[in-house]
Amino acid sequence: MPNRQFEDSRWFPTRNQLENPDKLMSTLRQVLQQHYALVDQFDAYRKAHPPAQSSTSGPPPGSGPTDSMLCGLFVTPVDVETLADGATLKFVKKNGNFTFS
């Protein structure tokens, strides 16, 4: 079911508003006035509600889509083709992840 609240505020030009160049220019002016009013409202909203600034440049370690977990521990992604037999899992304190070496 359409939302009637917004449906009543929409305007569409009629055939007689487009029948000659003078009426067409008047109709186009009305459309542009409505458009620019919306642009002004949006600009005012953006000024009043600036986007939140992140304190870090990226996601924290272990929360990215390529990060994986092993027994509930975050492990740095590794190419299994280059993983050698006898590789060990070591904790890297500076980034808080485990890594194979």
C-alpha positions as CSV (number, residue, x, y, z in Angstrom):
1,M,0.0,0.0,0.0
2,P,1.5,3.4,-1.0
3,N,2.4,5.9,1.6
4,R,-0.2,8.7,1.3
5,Q,1.8,11.1,3.3
6,F,4.3,11.7,0.5
7,E,1.9,11.0,-2.4
8,D,-0.1,14.2,-1.8
9,S,3.0,16.5,-1.9
10,R,4.1,15.3,-5.3
11,W,3.4,17.5,-8.3
12,F,3.2,16.6,-12.0
13,P,2.7,19.1,-14.8
14,T,-0.6,18.9,-16.7
15,R,-0.9,19.0,-20.5
16,N,-2.0,22.6,-20.6
17,Q,1.1,23.6,-18.5
18,L,3.2,22.3,-21.4
19,E,1.2,23.5,-24.4
20,N,3.3,26.5,-25.5
21,P,6.9,27.8,-24.9
22,D,5.8,30.4,-22.3
23,K,3.9,28.0,-20.2
24,L,6.6,25.4,-20.6
25,M,9.2,27.9,-19.3
26,S,7.0,28.7,-16.3
27,T,6.5,25.0,-15.5
28,L,10.2,24.4,-15.8
29,R,10.9,27.3,-13.5
30,Q,8.5,25.8,-10.9
31,V,10.2,22.4,-11.2
32,L,13.7,24.0,-10.7
33,Q,12.5,26.0,-7.8
34,Q,11.3,22.9,-6.1
35,H,14.5,21.1,-6.9
36,Y,16.7,23.9,-5.6
37,A,14.6,24.1,-2.4
38,L,15.3,20.4,-1.8
39,V,19.0,20.9,-2.5
40,D,19.1,23.8,0.0
41,Q,17.2,21.7,2.6
42,F,19.7,18.8,2.1
43,D,22.7,21.2,2.4
44,A,21.3,22.6,5.6
45,Y,20.8,19.1,7.0
46,R,24.4,18.1,6.1
47,K,25.7,21.2,7.9
48,A,23.7,20.4,11.0
49,H,24.6,16.7,10.9
50,P,28.2,16.3,9.8
51,P,29.4,12.7,9.2
52,A,31.0,11.0,12.2
53,Q,34.8,11.0,12.1
54,S,36.5,7.7,12.8
55,S,39.4,7.8,15.2
56,T,41.2,5.1,13.3
57,S,42.0,4.8,9.7
58,G,40.6,1.3,9.3
59,P,38.8,-1.5,11.1
60,P,40.5,-2.9,14.2
61,P,42.6,-6.0,13.7
62,G,40.5,-9.1,13.5
63,S,37.3,-7.5,12.3
64,G,37.9,-7.3,8.6
65,P,36.2,-9.6,6.1
66,T,39.5,-11.4,5.3
67,D,40.4,-12.0,8.9
68,S,39.8,-15.5,10.1
69,M,39.6,-17.2,13.5
70,L,41.1,-20.4,14.7
71,C,39.7,-21.8,18.0
72,G,38.2,-18.3,18.7
73,L,41.6,-16.5,18.1
74,F,42.1,-14.0,15.4
75,V,44.6,-15.2,12.8
76,T,46.2,-13.1,10.1
77,P,45.0,-14.4,6.7
78,V,47.6,-16.7,5.1
79,D,47.9,-18.2,1.6
80,V,47.7,-21.9,2.3
81,E,49.8,-22.6,-0.8
82,T,52.8,-21.0,0.8
83,L,52.3,-22.5,4.2
84,A,55.1,-25.0,5.0
85,D,55.0,-28.2,7.0
86,G,55.8,-27.5,10.6
87,A,54.6,-23.8,10.5
88,T,54.1,-22.4,14.0
89,L,51.4,-20.0,15.2
90,K,52.8,-16.9,17.0
91,F,51.1,-14.0,18.7
92,V,52.0,-10.5,17.4
93,K,51.3,-8.2,20.3
94,K,51.4,-4.9,18.3
95,N,48.4,-5.8,16.1
96,G,46.8,-8.3,18.4
97,N,46.6,-11.2,15.9
98,F,48.2,-14.5,15.6
99,T,50.3,-15.2,12.5
100,F,51.8,-18.3,11.0
101,S,55.6,-18.4,10.6
